[in-house]
Amino acid sequence: MEVRYGMSAKIPYIWDYDIDEDKLKNILSGKLSIGHIDKKWAVIRLLEYAPYHEIIRLIGYRGIIEEWPHVRNHIRSQGRKRGFDFLVGWIRDKHPEKI
């Protein structure tokens, strides 16, 4: 089941800011920043709190591979960190076509 958050819908993993999906996509693409809320912040928030299918939908495997070296040390959850370490290695080694 794919969940899409409309322009006015609150995104559950961005509970503390008034950011809808359109703004989030613009921030993730680097087209928009709002104070300290920039692409790096958005990628970290996504990787820390969003469900896997949302991460893939919004930044894809390529985005994970490209951003992981820049955000890895900012991810607090050791479980998520191990999971993305595994995913990045698995994609590079076993499924480079996804990049």
Secondary structure, DSSP 8 states (H G I E B T S, - for coil): ------TTS--TT-TTS---HHHHHHHHTTS--BTTBSHHHHHHHHHHHS-HHHHHHHHHHHHHHHHHHHHGGG---HHHHHHHHHHHHHHHHH-GGG-
